[in-house]
Amino acid sequence: MAPDFSFRYGPRVLAGAGIAARLADHLPAGPILFVTDSALLGLGLPRGCLAALRKAGHDIVLFDQVEADPSAETVLACAEAGRAGQVTSVVGFGGGSPMDVAKVAAYLLGSGDALDDIYGVGLAKGARLPLALVPTTAGTGSEATPIAIVTVGETEKKGVVSDPLVPDIACLDPGLTTGLPRQVTAATGIDAMVHAIEATTSARLKNPLSDALAREALRLLAGNIRQACEVPGDLAARGAMLLGSHLAGVAFANAPVGGVHALAYPLGGLFHVPHGHSNALMLTHVLRHNLPGAAPLYAGLCPAIGASGGAEGFIEALADMMQETGLPLRLRDVGIAQDQMPLLAAEAMKQQRLLINNPVPITQADALGLYQRAW
């Protein structure tokens, strides 16, 4: 018999090529705060969605100033733009950064809470504005989770982790992901795989439903990442990647991620390595560290990625897959000097929200060794 557990499924899902143009059918009347970034706007990706929203009678308050690793100041500026425009709903369009900013802005606008009061787990208890999220990468799973990551100060990443951040609508439109550069497709796809793997081995809140979703997510992602990298216009592969990313998001929203993410965050905060790439850099090293506590679970995931040879075979297959994508896989390859390892290890220890979920403890000395092996 399964242990006692609770599970939240997440948003209503709209999936299919071109589905983003039908988003207006699912939003209330009134002005919409549309959150994206200037690069996506320059590429014209939001054009169809914005035109459909305007055609349906919505005024648009456009906020396109979201940067990678978005800051608290950006979140507050976004919320203020929505407040000034008296918006009645929020749409987040883009990768993890625009979606995270949209989530927190929708909550601040609806609740009236202060941002500084909601960092942490379960502290955002109020109501938010209606919220729809449209991912343009298959990786973060942010459209499925109650989690938003904000950069506070120069380098520290803090999480807002509360149920009201789960959106009403997740719009999975594979046509929006076909123009991604190969390296972004690879890094975000590996990010999603890490979500699935870490959900399966989470020391806290792991459960049969999160396991089932994580296994299916991993099957979809591992089975399509090479094709998505090699043939970027393949809508079937892109759709499978988006669905896999979403299912992994639902899984880790319930069974939270651990050491790979904890050690990846300082790479982004201190050196601005994109989040998915940061996870790829640390993945196999943390998995090997976890073998004493997670080897049977890793072995059980072999069929999902077409691997054999138990836990070691699983890790080797992941290493081969990452190599094939062409991502640089050493810290030295992304400009991090060896003398930065102690700083990285100290910063990683600030991620206790994640470290407590790892199947094997990671001390500061362990973190230092893991960074040195990744260098």
Number of C-alpha atoms within 10 A of each C-alpha: 3 6 8 7 11 10 16 14 15 23 19 13 17 15 16 15 15 15 17 27 18 16 21 19 11 12 20 12 15 14 20 25 28 25 27 26 21 13 14 16 14 10 10 10 18 21 14 14 19 20 13 17 22 15 11 14 12 20 18 19 20 18 21 17 16 24 15 16 24 20 23 20 13 18 23 17 17 28 25 15 16 27 17 10 16 15 23 21 22 29 25 29 29 25 24 28 25 29 29 32 29 31 33 28 31 30 26 26 23 18 16 11 15 13 16 10 10 18 18 15 14 13 13 24 14 14 16 23 20 20 28 29 33 28 28 26 27 33 32 30 30 31 34 28 29 26 25 22 22 24 20 17 11 9 19 18 22 19 19 24 21 21 19 22 27 27 28 19 22 26 25 29 25 28 20 21 25 22 14 17 11 18 16 18 27 26 27 27 32 30 27 30 31 26 32 34 27 27 32 30 27 26 20 16 20 23 21 14 17 26 22 15 22 33 26 17 30 29 22 23 30 23 18 21 27 20 15 27 24 13 14 19 17 17 19 16 23 30 24 22 31 30 24 31 35 29 28 37 32 32 35 32 28 25 27 26 28 31 29 26 26 26 30 24 28 26 25 22 21 17 15 15 22 18 24 25 25 26 30 28 28 25 27 19 18 25 24 15 19 19 16 11 16 21 17 13 15 22 18 16 22 23 14 18 18 12 18 16 12 18 22 18 15 24 21 16 18 21 15 10 17 22 12 13 19 13 17 15 20 17 21 12 12 17 10 16 11 12 9 13 20 17 12 22 22 16 22 26 18 17 21 14 16 19 24 19 23 26 21 21 14 23 14 15 11 14 24 21 17 21 23 18 13 18 18
